[in-house]
């Protein structure tokens, strides 16, 4: 097995803010309810002509500038998203062209909703560890505002737009990837979905609005039950204890989901990193955005162990332990 490491991080969020006060003008809600029930204060919303690929390009430009990295020798582009500009071509192909990534590089999108970034990271690690690829560009990016129902107060208060990018490169001397855990329960697919070609799951008729539909309470319960179990399995597999994990980055769905997860794991909340306070739930982007916030704030340092855990529609979940 070849070693693999995350060597650079970048991110981007749209300029336009949507505060809780703005939402008070749109639906019957208030800042106090939103902050108490979710921890979210504001989110960023893409312009009508700004799409997931645009956010991705800006995130990669940020990465290249800050880490003095080039993408001209990237040999695979993976974009985790459930809100691509088009069904096809993929966002990965669009950004490969715009960023001047070689025509010999592979490019594809991957959809595991809010767990997508960790699935993409796991895929990138597998490619590099196998020796088949040397430099993989991984993005988690979504523009969920474009499929949000701004008449549904229980969902529209949660979501925002953003993109995060990392480079996963081969390393002959050591590896920065340890345990992982993946899971999926398609039986819970109807708890959070958006219809496309079909409005059915097996015999179940879904609400055909082309907007995101969510049974928040069910997703909430499932996440609080499933994530701690997944984290424990991942740690057992890696032979690492939680005390050896410097930072835990769960998907930023809701602070009231992160708190009971940390409580069940007996992990200090101060060591949990999340991006929801100012960016809301940005789906596949929440984890790289939180990682990048940690780097920018000087919390996350080279050599530290970071446990990322994504969860969401599918219902899917995925965890990855890395060392920077
Ligand atoms: N403002 C004021 N009141 C509200 C609002 C609001 N924005 N939204 C709901 N309420 C009301 C409800 O109508 C209800 O009133 P009632 O008791 O009179 O019926 C009350 O508040 C409580 O509603 P709940 O749904 O029980 O509220 P809860 O505390 O569960 O919070 C929330 C709802 C925020 C959606 C929460 O369940 C949640 O975050 N769930 C997880 C969502 C998630 O993680 N999604 C990730 C997947 S997304 C993806 O993969 C793309």
Boltz pocket constraint, residues with backbone or C-beta under 6 A from the ligand:
constraints:
  - pocket:
      binder: B
      contacts: [[A, 28], [A, 29], [A, 30], [A, 33], [A, 34], [A, 37], [A, 38], [A, 113], [A, 114], [A, 153], [A, 154], [A, 155], [A, 157], [A, 192], [A, 214], [A, 215], [A, 216], [A, 217], [A, 219], [A, 220], [A, 223], [A, 253], [A, 254], [A, 257], [A, 283], [A, 311], [A, 312], [A, 313]]
      max_distance: 6.0
